[in-house]
């Protein structure tokens, strides 16, 4: 006689079923928390490395200089890391994230000195600095100059064709003075002026950086166009060297009034740029209340981007009404700023 084994009944919902489901969730939840904590740790490590270079006052090496240009936007991964640390119940990560956010918030503040110049005002000087991207933005530059009537125009990446179009599009009577470095593509640059200019040796660089001395109501003002190489991978050392030459120019003035303007390919978060300011110059946009207003790239809408175009001056100048203008056909916004030259006290 055979023994027939009855099939086991399916598990019924009840205490055992709830226990199995709870055990499954207990396994899944710790795993998801570990993943969240790991991702938070990776984000915080990356942001902390860049922030550490900012604290140490160094631009280090690729990719740090490139990321430093967008330092304020590191707040986004830092906030994500904070949320993931909270999700993963990672207490150390929470403290780490708060510390990183505090450090970023500190350095996002505008950098550099402000203050009113000593001595009486002498003259108003309107300055326009524009990178026309291989000359493609020259038509927009001509229209902007006609409309805004700056006294000084610093045009970077203005090649021979661009220079010729400036000559044809702007009356010589309006800008009878110029200093230029002829070149093709990004090599050429031009300074236009309605103020009398004397020739001066420009700063040596891979790209053209002309210089001159302007006569502003009898006061000589050193002019220098800035356009160092960008800190692309492989060119960071040259970028740092050329910013160092601009720093040396700033330091060599011996107290003479100076305007250093153009595309610096650097922001206030780059140590090499801060050393230029440390040589006795002030950022006009910072003085005028427009620090961190993005000038590049125009492909992204404001407030995205970063400010790499600057007008720097000695403390002889006050600054107001800094405007970043879209001129078209270039990846940079032009910076238009009104300066007031003051006679040195004493």
GUTOR-766226 format. One line per field, with one value per residue (C-alpha): x, y, z; chain; residue number from 0. Coordinates in nm, 4 decimals, padded with zeros to 6 digits, always signed. Example, Ala and Ser with C-alpha at 12.3 -4.5 7.8 and 13.67 -1.06 7.14 Angstrom:
# GUTOR-766226
u [+01.2300/+01.3670]
v [-00.4500/-00.1060]
w [+00.7800/+00.7140]
chain [A/A]
resi [0/1]
END
This chain:
# GUTOR-766226
u [+00.0000/+00.1468/+00.1759/+00.0695/+00.2119/-00.0245/+00.1250/+00.2209/-00.0322/+00.0819/+00.2023/-00.0770/-00.0647/-00.0074/+00.2705/+00.5163/+00.4392/+00.4878/+00.8128/+00.9478/+00.8508/+01.0039/+01.3237/+01.3415/+01.2926/+01.5491/+01.8062/+01.7136/+01.7088/+02.0634/+02.1874/+02.0235/+02.1625/+02.5122/+02.4843/+02.3619/+02.6479/+02.9055/+02.7805/+02.7751/+03.1330/+03.2510/+03.0830/+03.2230/+03.5735/+03.5716/+03.4345/+03.6661/+03.9714/+03.8868/+03.7860/+04.1119/+04.3079/+04.1088/+04.1876/+04.5560/+04.5676/+04.6849/+04.5499/+04.7193/+04.6844/+04.4176/+04.1262/+04.1425/+04.1943/+03.9084/+03.6718/+03.7779/+03.6366/+03.2925/+03.3478/+03.0021/+02.8329/+03.0032/+02.7273/+02.5003/+02.6906/+02.7569/+02.3838/+02.3176/+02.5810/+02.4135/+02.0784/+02.2332/+02.4161/+02.0850/+01.9181/+02.1982/+02.1906/+02.5638/+02.6436/+03.0050/+02.8897/+02.6352/+02.9018/+03.1403/+02.8755/+02.7861/+03.1549/+03.2008/+02.8912/+03.0158/+03.3539/+03.1991/+02.9620/+03.2585/+03.4565/+03.1570/+03.1629/+03.3110/+03.6891/+03.9015/+03.9092/+03.6704/+03.6723/+03.6629/+03.9808/+04.1605/+04.1882/+03.9457/+03.7863/+03.9610/+03.7838/+03.5231/+03.6521/+03.4167/+03.5837/+03.4631/+03.6385/+03.5253/+03.6518/+03.5113/+03.6009/+03.8286/+03.6803/+03.3317/+03.1748/+03.3229/+02.9948/+02.8257/+03.1279/+03.1053/+02.7345/+02.7964/+03.0772/+02.8608/+02.5768/+02.7694/+03.0607/+03.3333/+03.6559/+03.8682/+03.7997/+03.9978/+03.9204/+04.0642/+04.0832/+04.0522/+04.2423/+04.3528/+04.0080/+03.8476/+04.0907/+04.0123/+03.6379/+03.6848/+03.8685/+03.5913/+03.3000/+03.4176/+03.5089/+03.8761/+03.7737/+03.5990/+03.8951/+04.2073/+04.4422/+04.5123/+04.7578/+04.7442/+04.9148/+04.8401/+04.7604/+04.5310/+04.2514/+04.2908/+04.6412/+04.5356/+04.4184/+04.3426/+04.3117/+04.1037/+04.1053/+03.9688/+04.2314/+04.5852/+04.8071/+05.1804/+05.3344/+05.4361/+05.5648/+05.2892/+05.3101/+05.4591/+05.2237/+05.1177/+04.8250/+04.8535/+04.8483/+04.9188/+04.9969/+04.9992/+04.9967/+04.6900/+04.6856/+04.3790/+04.3561/+04.7324/+04.7606/+04.9434/+04.7478/+04.9085/+04.6886/+04.7362/+04.5130/+04.4964/+04.4547/+04.6580/+04.6196/+04.3202/+04.3938/+04.3120/+04.4677/+04.8291/+04.8409/+04.7990/+05.1683/+05.1653/+04.8384/+04.9939/+05.3121/+05.1258/+04.9044/+05.2278/+05.3581/+05.0394/+05.0966/+05.4506/+05.3136/+05.0656/+05.3419/+05.5800/+05.3676/+05.5354/+05.2072/+05.1130/+04.7428/+04.6741/+04.3924/+04.4392/+04.1423/+04.0357/+03.9771/+04.1843/+04.0644/+04.0541/+03.8154/+03.8475/+03.8780/+04.2092/+04.5161/+04.7065/+04.4350/+04.4193/+04.7943/+04.7303/+04.4849/+04.7389/+04.9843/+04.7708/+04.4759/+04.1021/+03.8293/+03.5986/+03.2964/+03.3524/+03.3619/+03.0508/+02.8583/+02.8631/+03.1033/+03.0342/+02.8132/+02.8930/+03.0721/+03.1374/+03.0059/+02.7093/+02.5804/+02.4311/+02.1717/+02.2411/+02.3098/+02.5036/+02.8594/+03.1486/+03.3188/+03.6541/+03.6409/+03.7576/+03.8549/+04.1164/+04.2387/+04.4634/+04.3033/+04.3071/+03.9767/+03.6227/+03.3900/+03.0166/+02.7538/+02.9271/+02.7192/+02.7765/+02.6416/+02.5438/+02.6996/+02.6309/+02.8499/+03.0921/+03.1021/+03.1846/+02.9726/+03.1369/+03.2033/+03.1161/+03.2089/+03.2295/+03.5437/+03.6254/+03.9906/+04.0898/+04.4010/+04.6260/+04.6089/+04.9111]
v [+00.0000/+00.3311/+00.6295/+00.9414/+01.2658/+01.5507/+01.8673/+02.1409/+02.4155/+02.7552/+02.9931/+03.1902/+03.5584/+03.6110/+03.6417/+03.4333/+03.6274/+03.9624/+03.8417/+03.7364/+04.0711/+04.2637/+04.0602/+04.1401/+04.5132/+04.5029/+04.3673/+04.6140/+04.9263/+04.8908/+04.8243/+05.1407/+05.3385/+05.2094/+05.3091/+05.6569/+05.6968/+05.5798/+05.8207/+06.1033/+06.0208/+06.0256/+06.3621/+06.5127/+06.3843/+06.5416/+06.8760/+06.8789/+06.8303/+07.1433/+07.3381/+07.2373/+07.3895/+07.7114/+07.7147/+07.6443/+07.9305/+07.7092/+07.6288/+07.2867/+07.0914/+06.9636/+06.9333/+07.1711/+07.5009/+07.4191/+07.3329/+07.6330/+07.8585/+07.7329/+07.7130/+07.8499/+07.5681/+07.3115/+07.4003/+07.1718/+06.8421/+06.9435/+06.9805/+06.6471/+06.4863/+06.6336/+06.4846/+06.1459/+06.1450/+06.2130/+05.9354/+05.6968/+05.8047/+05.8750/+06.1129/+06.1724/+06.2522/+06.5023/+06.6886/+06.6707/+06.8051/+07.0944/+07.1862/+07.1762/+07.3891/+07.6410/+07.6612/+07.7091/+07.9749/+08.1623/+08.1641/+08.2506/+08.5957/+08.8696/+08.8910/+09.2039/+09.5469/+09.8332/+10.1928/+10.5458/+10.6870/+10.9737/+11.3089/+11.5041/+11.3553/+11.4459/+11.2695/+11.0108/+10.7193/+10.4628/+10.1293/+09.8408/+09.5028/+09.2408/+08.9074/+08.8855/+08.5134/+08.4988/+08.8253/+08.6828/+08.9300/+09.2405/+09.3610/+09.3486/+09.5219/+09.8040/+09.8510/+09.8490/+10.1025/+10.3324/+10.3081/+10.3167/+10.5429/+10.4121/+10.6087/+10.2925/+09.9638/+09.6490/+09.3917/+09.0414/+08.7826/+09.0623/+08.9343/+09.1346/+09.1183/+09.2286/+09.5197/+09.6257/+09.6114/+09.8256/+10.0822/+10.0786/+10.0736/+10.3360/+10.6905/+10.7669/+11.0977/+10.9057/+10.6753/+10.8316/+10.6367/+10.2665/+10.0057/+09.6623/+09.3275/+09.1968/+08.8296/+08.5624/+08.3976/+08.4472/+08.5970/+08.9531/+09.2175/+09.5898/+09.8847/+10.1738/+10.5130/+10.8635/+10.9668/+11.0441/+10.7369/+10.6896/+10.3569/+10.1158/+09.7623/+09.5103/+09.2019/+08.9058/+08.6154/+08.3448/+08.5634/+08.9323/+09.1642/+09.5245/+09.8059/+10.1860/+10.4951/+10.7218/+11.0911/+11.1550/+11.5273/+11.5429/+11.2283/+10.9328/+10.6095/+10.2779/+10.0590/+09.6860/+09.4370/+09.0986/+08.7744/+08.4880/+08.1354/+07.9478/+07.6744/+07.3857/+07.0474/+07.0639/+07.4456/+07.5089/+07.5903/+07.8432/+07.9953/+08.0353/+08.1860/+08.4437/+08.5450/+08.5820/+08.8243/+09.0283/+09.0295/+09.1576/+09.4332/+09.5347/+09.5444/+09.7487/+10.0629/+10.2446/+10.4052/+10.5151/+10.4938/+10.1694/+09.9972/+09.6258/+09.4885/+09.1966/+08.8236/+08.6886/+08.3282/+08.3344/+08.4137/+08.5353/+08.1710/+08.1256/+08.1947/+08.3309/+08.5939/+08.6902/+08.7562/+09.0200/+09.1883/+09.1526/+09.3574/+09.6652/+09.6377/+09.6255/+09.4560/+09.7193/+09.4887/+09.4068/+09.7777/+09.8421/+09.5638/+09.3138/+09.0526/+08.7015/+08.8261/+08.5692/+08.6814/+08.3367/+08.1251/+08.2905/+07.9473/+07.9048/+08.1454/+08.3657/+08.3128/+08.0101/+08.0563/+08.2412/+08.5797/+08.5638/+08.9098/+09.1894/+09.5554/+09.5984/+09.9372/+10.0957/+10.2679/+10.5970/+10.4917/+10.4637/+10.2337/+10.2185/+10.0762/+09.7555/+09.5985/+09.2660/+09.3001/+09.0429/+09.1603/+08.8442/+08.5905/+08.5496/+08.3231/+08.6181/+08.9009/+09.2399/+09.4303/+09.8011/+09.9993/+10.3659/+10.4709/+10.7992/+10.8940/+11.0794/+11.2879/+11.1435/+11.3272/+11.5302]
w [+00.0000/-00.1149/+00.1055/-00.0706/+00.0651/+00.0455/-00.1100/+00.1324/+00.1469/+00.0179/+00.2883/+00.4301/+00.4949/+00.8600/+01.1093/+00.9004/+00.5802/+00.7494/+00.9022/+00.5596/+00.4034/+00.6895/+00.6602/+00.2853/+00.3471/+00.6269/+00.3810/+00.1056/+00.3244/+00.4642/+00.1111/-00.0265/+00.2660/+00.1978/-00.1687/-00.0739/+00.1728/-00.0842/-00.3492/-00.0946/+00.0016/-00.3589/-00.4253/-00.1077/-00.1809/-00.5274/-00.4075/-00.1066/-00.3292/-00.5298/-00.2208/-00.0539/-00.3422/-00.3017/+00.0710/+00.0003/-00.2544/-00.5388/-00.8847/-00.8756/-01.1996/-01.4395/-01.3743/-01.0756/-01.2663/-01.5015/-01.2152/-01.0064/-01.2797/-01.1781/-00.8016/-00.7024/-00.8908/-00.6669/-00.4229/-00.6306/-00.5792/-00.2178/-00.1517/-00.3276/-00.1049/+00.2038/+00.1025/+00.0262/+00.3587/+00.5329/+00.3318/+00.4233/+00.7890/+00.7650/+01.0480/+00.9509/+00.5992/+00.7283/+00.9245/+00.6262/+00.3868/+00.6176/+00.6472/+00.2686/+00.2113/+00.4657/+00.2947/-00.0491/+00.0818/+00.2283/-00.0961/-00.3129/-00.1552/-00.3796/-00.3542/-00.3527/-00.1979/-00.2578/-00.1461/-00.2738/-00.4292/-00.2622/-00.4333/-00.6520/-00.9660/-01.2902/-01.5767/-01.6692/-01.8775/-02.0290/-02.1034/-02.3196/-02.3114/-02.5616/-02.6907/-03.0448/-03.0922/-03.3954/-03.5242/-03.5694/-03.3273/-03.4885/-03.6400/-03.3018/-03.1518/-03.4073/-03.3342/-02.9596/-02.9863/-03.1996/-02.9493/-02.6205/-02.7242/-02.4950/-02.4653/-02.4654/-02.6440/-02.5639/-02.8375/-02.7956/-03.0761/-03.3317/-03.6358/-03.9403/-04.1021/-03.7757/-03.7447/-04.1018/-04.0303/-03.7204/-03.9317/-04.1912/-03.9469/-03.6982/-03.8032/-03.7614/-03.6073/-03.3263/-03.2522/-03.3962/-03.1679/-03.1580/-03.0383/-03.1940/-03.2317/-03.5796/-03.6105/-03.7447/-03.5523/-03.1786/-03.2106/-03.2946/-03.0457/-03.0668/-02.8294/-02.9700/-02.8001/-02.8331/-02.5793/-02.6982/-02.6831/-02.6601/-02.7607/-02.4874/-02.4905/-02.4332/-02.2150/-02.3972/-02.4544/-02.6938/-02.7996/-02.8798/-02.5753/-02.6839/-02.4426/-02.4520/-02.2302/-02.2460/-02.1672/-01.9510/-01.8749/-01.8399/-01.6275/-01.7883/-01.7571/-01.8447/-02.0653/-02.1128/-02.2904/-02.1151/-02.3073/-02.1603/-02.2894/-02.1442/-01.8872/-02.1176/-02.0334/-02.1425/-02.1296/-01.7564/-01.7056/-01.9903/-01.8606/-01.5164/-01.6640/-01.8718/-01.5807/-01.3849/-01.6500/-01.6168/-01.2424/-01.2991/-01.5239/-01.2540/-00.9930/-01.2112/-01.2273/-00.9436/-00.8423/-01.1951/-01.2839/-01.4718/-01.6606/-01.7329/-01.9264/-02.1422/-02.1374/-01.8484/-01.8840/-01.5042/-01.2209/-00.8641/-00.7602/-00.9442/-00.7326/-01.0356/-01.0906/-00.7235/-00.7354/-01.0038/-00.7693/-00.4912/-00.6982/-00.6395/-00.8779/-00.8121/-01.0132/-01.1630/-01.1722/-00.8046/-00.7155/-00.9241/-00.7488/-01.0366/-00.9040/-01.0340/-01.3187/-01.5920/-01.9062/-02.0577/-02.2214/-02.3911/-02.4953/-02.1480/-02.0053/-01.7069/-01.4219/-01.5441/-01.6625/-01.5064/-01.5127/-01.6942/-01.8592/-01.6318/-01.6173/-01.3460/-01.2267/-00.9698/-00.6725/-00.8680/-01.0266/-00.9005/-01.0961/-01.1532/-01.3903/-01.4984/-01.7754/-01.9482/-02.3017/-02.5626/-02.8897/-03.0938/-03.2786/-02.9893/-02.6856/-02.4559/-02.3224/-02.3555/-02.0335/-02.0391/-01.7312/-01.6346/-01.4499/-01.2767/-01.2553/-00.9394/-00.8932/-00.6272/-00.2990/-00.2055]
chain [A/A/A/A/A/A/A/A/A/A/A/A/A/A/A/A/A/A/A/A/A/A/A/A/A/A/A/A/A/A/A/A/A/A/A/A/A/A/A/A/A/A/A/A/A/A/A/A/A/A/A/A/A/A/A/A/A/A/A/A/A/A/A/A/A/A/A/A/A/A/A/A/A/A/A/A/A/A/A/A/A/A/A/A/A/A/A/A/A/A/A/A/A/A/A/A/A/A/A/A/A/A/A/A/A/A/A/A/A/A/A/A/A/A/A/A/A/A/A/A/A/A/A/A/A/A/A/A/A/A/A/A/A/A/A/A/A/A/A/A/A/A/A/A/A/A/A/A/A/A/A/A/A/A/A/A/A/A/A/A/A/A/A/A/A/A/A/A/A/A/A/A/A/A/A/A/A/A/A/A/A/A/A/A/A/A/A/A/A/A/A/A/A/A/A/A/A/A/A/A/A/A/A/A/A/A/A/A/A/A/A/A/A/A/A/A/A/A/A/A/A/A/A/A/A/A/A/A/A/A/A/A/A/A/A/A/A/A/A/A/A/A/A/A/A/A/A/A/A/A/A/A/A/A/A/A/A/A/A/A/A/A/A/A/A/A/A/A/A/A/A/A/A/A/A/A/A/A/A/A/A/A/A/A/A/A/A/A/A/A/A/A/A/A/A/A/A/A/A/A/A/A/A/A/A/A/A/A/A/A/A/A/A/A/A/A/A/A/A/A/A/A/A/A/A/A/A/A/A/A/A/A/A/A/A/A/A/A/A/A/A/A/A/A/A/A]
resi [0/1/2/3/4/5/6/7/8/9/10/11/12/13/14/15/16/17/18/19/20/21/22/23/24/25/26/27/28/29/30/31/32/33/34/35/36/37/38/39/40/41/42/43/44/45/46/47/48/49/50/51/52/53/54/55/56/57/58/59/60/61/62/63/64/65/66/67/68/69/70/71/72/73/74/75/76/77/78/79/80/81/82/83/84/85/86/87/88/89/90/91/92/93/94/95/96/97/98/99/100/101/102/103/104/105/106/107/108/109/110/111/112/113/114/115/116/117/118/119/120/121/122/123/124/125/126/127/128/129/130/131/132/133/134/135/136/137/138/139/140/141/142/143/144/145/146/147/148/149/150/151/152/153/154/155/156/157/158/159/160/161/162/163/164/165/166/167/168/169/170/171/172/173/174/175/176/177/178/179/180/181/182/183/184/185/186/187/188/189/190/191/192/193/194/195/196/197/198/199/200/201/202/203/204/205/206/207/208/209/210/211/212/213/214/215/216/217/218/219/220/221/222/223/224/225/226/227/228/229/230/231/232/233/234/235/236/237/238/239/240/241/242/243/244/245/246/247/248/249/250/251/252/253/254/255/256/257/258/259/260/261/262/263/264/265/266/267/268/269/270/271/272/273/274/275/276/277/278/279/280/281/282/283/284/285/286/287/288/289/290/291/292/293/294/295/296/297/298/299/300/301/302/303/304/305/306/307/308/309/310/311/312/313/314/315/316/317/318/319/320/321/322/323/324/325/326/327/328/329/330/331/332/333/334/335/336/337/338/339/340/341/342/343/344/345]
END
